[in-house]
Amino acid sequence: MRSFQSIILLIPVLLLIDLYAFKGITTLIKLKSLIFRRNVSFIYLAFSVIVIASFIFLYLNYQHSSEEVSRLQRILWYDAILVAIYTSKIVFIVFESFDDIVKGLKKLTHKRNYKEPPPPTNTAVSRRDFILKAGIIGAAFPFLGVLDGMGRGRFRFTVHHSEIKFHNLPQAFDGLRIVQLSDAHLGSLYGNADKFEEVTRLISEIKPDILVFTGDMVNNFASEMAGWNSVWTRMKAPMGKFAILGNHDYGDYSAWPTPAAKKANHDALIRQEEEMGFRVLLNEHVPIELNGEKIYLAGIENWGLPPFKQYGDLAKTMSGIPEDGFTILLSHNPDHWVKQVNEKTSIPLTLAGHTHGFQFGLEVGHIKLSPVRFVYKYWAGLYKSADQYLYVNRGLGYLSFSARVGIWPEITVLELKKS
């Protein structure tokens, strides 16, 4: 959850967006009656103040407690509405700023001769009015997109299938099918366990050999897993189900009365994942044997760049695996692949999650766009570098806001082939 400091930093940004958008609104209504202009201005400013005040109130009164699930739900819904409002305003001010930039350039290049264009008549439409009206139309698209993401988008479970070829894959494992799930964040999904029947059905149709979960089963608390056991136990894989922990699974984002209470939460989470049928890998690996040949499934604890903690120990995780052993590494944060795996080990395949694809973006064919690309170089899908592969799952649940826009919840199917 956001700290008090981050809230303080965000409020001026929201105010600047509001004020700049307000400037454009007042330009559009400048030819209307004085009463109309006053009413519109009052409604706009009052609404902006209410939105920001609600934001401050909700976050300053949120307690990081396992008993606060319902309040967390309200915050996630509010976050989604906040994203819808301010994404739309940002789109609007992009249009607005275009005309301001053009006007500024004209002033710079024609300092002596530049004159403000005369105000349009009641029937004429100025370039600026046209741009601002286009901005309002453009702003409607992200607003409606977020509303759709709050409804259908967050449960639009999508199967992504990738076939990967390896020269050193043991022959017995040619055609191995792995289903990867990640980032369920069950506390955010409170009351929606029935929606996951679709996930169970899809996995049953896929018939994976191995099922892996690459971290962040919960937001903070093991109690978030209550009522989910039957959903996850019905997800089957004959060669086993395996899981690792993500940054949220350690309870690091909550205040605990004692270290023992935090450890008890950690132990309860692992125990409940095991009851769901998962073997939880904590800086360890397991051999998987078929027809006398072996591959190795290694699971490292969470390792991320600051401010994320580094519980992972790659040397310990890989200890005992033969040098030529074919290894699949489960590592929650894709930054770990960049810093410790790629071109530093011979691990051919790493499976990660963590980014959620920002839950906001655009994917059309091979085009992938999302603000998260400015934070993570590898953020969704399959990547290859130096004959090593990384797959980053887009996540199954959601966090921070109750929506998915353009980046849908993912079920990954990886089919391994021998080249």
Secondary structure as the mmCIF struct_conf table of DSSP 4:
data_model
#
loop_
_struct_conf.conf_type_id
_struct_conf.id
_struct_conf.beg_label_comp_id
_struct_conf.beg_label_asym_id
_struct_conf.beg_label_seq_id
_struct_conf.end_label_comp_id
_struct_conf.end_label_asym_id
_struct_conf.end_label_seq_id
HELX_RH_AL_P HELX_RH_AL_P1 PHE A 4 LEU A 28
TURN_TY1_P TURN_TY1_P1 ILE A 29 LEU A 31
BEND BEND1 LYS A 32 LYS A 32
HELX_RH_AL_P HELX_RH_AL_P2 LEU A 34 LEU A 60
TURN_TY1_P TURN_TY1_P2 ASN A 61 ASN A 61
TURN_TY1_P TURN_TY1_P3 SER A 66 GLU A 67
HELX_RH_AL_P HELX_RH_AL_P3 VAL A 69 THR A 109
TURN_TY1_P TURN_TY1_P4 HIS A 110 ASN A 113
HELX_LH_PP_P HELX_LH_PP_P1 GLU A 116 PRO A 120
BEND BEND2 ASN A 122 THR A 123
HELX_RH_AL_P HELX_RH_AL_P4 ARG A 127 GLY A 151
TURN_TY1_P TURN_TY1_P5 ARG A 152 ARG A 152
HELX_RH_3T_P HELX_RH_3T_P1 GLY A 153 PHE A 155
STRN STRN1 THR A 158 PHE A 166
TURN_TY1_P TURN_TY1_P6 HIS A 167 ASN A 168
BEND BEND3 LEU A 169 LEU A 169
HELX_RH_3T_P HELX_RH_3T_P2 GLN A 171 PHE A 173
TURN_TY1_P TURN_TY1_P7 ASP A 174 GLY A 175
STRN STRN2 LEU A 176 LEU A 181
TURN_TY1_P TURN_TY1_P8 LEU A 186 GLY A 191
HELX_RH_3T_P HELX_RH_3T_P3 ALA A 193 PHE A 196
HELX_RH_AL_P HELX_RH_AL_P5 GLU A 197 ILE A 206
BEND BEND4 ASP A 209 ASP A 209
STRN STRN3 ILE A 210 THR A 214
BEND BEND5 GLY A 215 GLY A 215
BEND BEND6 MET A 217 ASN A 220
HELX_RH_3T_P HELX_RH_3T_P4 ALA A 222 MET A 225
TURN_TY1_P TURN_TY1_P9 ALA A 226 GLY A 227
HELX_RH_AL_P HELX_RH_AL_P6 ASN A 229 THR A 233
TURN_TY1_P TURN_TY1_P10 ARG A 234 ARG A 234
TURN_TY1_P TURN_TY1_P11 PRO A 238 MET A 239
STRN STRN4 LYS A 241 ILE A 244
HELX_RH_3T_P HELX_RH_3T_P5 ASN A 247 TYR A 250
TURN_TY1_P TURN_TY1_P12 GLY A 251 TYR A 253
BEND BEND7 SER A 254 SER A 254
BEND BEND8 PRO A 257 THR A 258
HELX_RH_AL_P HELX_RH_AL_P7 PRO A 259 GLU A 275
TURN_TY1_P TURN_TY1_P13 MET A 276 GLY A 277
STRN STRN5 ARG A 279 VAL A 280
BEND BEND9 LEU A 282 ASN A 283
STRN STRN6 GLU A 284 LEU A 290
TURN_TY1_P TURN_TY1_P14 ASN A 291 GLY A 292
STRN STRN7 GLU A 293 GLY A 299
HELX_LH_PP_P HELX_LH_PP_P2 ILE A 300 ASN A 302
STRN STRN8 TRP A 303 TRP A 303
BEND BEND10 LEU A 305 LEU A 305
TURN_TY1_P TURN_TY1_P15 PRO A 306 PRO A 307
BEND BEND11 PHE A 308 PHE A 308
STRN STRN9 GLN A 310 GLN A 310
HELX_RH_AL_P HELX_RH_AL_P8 LEU A 314 MET A 318
TURN_TY1_P TURN_TY1_P16 SER A 319 GLY A 320
TURN_TY1_P TURN_TY1_P17 GLU A 323 ASP A 324
STRN STRN10 THR A 327 LEU A 330
BEND BEND12 HIS A 332 HIS A 332
HELX_RH_AL_P HELX_RH_AL_P9 PRO A 334 HIS A 336
HELX_RH_PI_P HELX_RH_PI_P1 TRP A 337 VAL A 341
TURN_TY1_P TURN_TY1_P18 ASN A 342 LYS A 344
BEND BEND13 THR A 345 THR A 345
STRN STRN11 LEU A 349 ALA A 352
BEND BEND14 THR A 355 THR A 355
HELX_RH_3T_P HELX_RH_3T_P6 HIS A 356 GLN A 359
STRN STRN12 PHE A 360 PHE A 360
STRN STRN13 LEU A 362 VAL A 364
TURN_TY1_P TURN_TY1_P19 GLY A 365 HIS A 366
STRN STRN14 ILE A 367 LEU A 369
HELX_RH_3T_P HELX_RH_3T_P7 PRO A 371 PHE A 374
TURN_TY1_P TURN_TY1_P20 VAL A 375 VAL A 375
BEND BEND15 LYS A 377 TYR A 378
BEND BEND16 ALA A 380 ALA A 380
STRN STRN15 GLY A 381 SER A 385
TURN_TY1_P TURN_TY1_P21 ALA A 386 ASP A 387
STRN STRN16 GLN A 388 VAL A 392
BEND BEND17 LEU A 396 GLY A 397
BEND BEND18 SER A 400 SER A 402
STRN STRN17 VAL A 405 VAL A 405
BEND BEND19 GLY A 406 ILE A 407
STRN STRN18 GLU A 410 LYS A 418
#
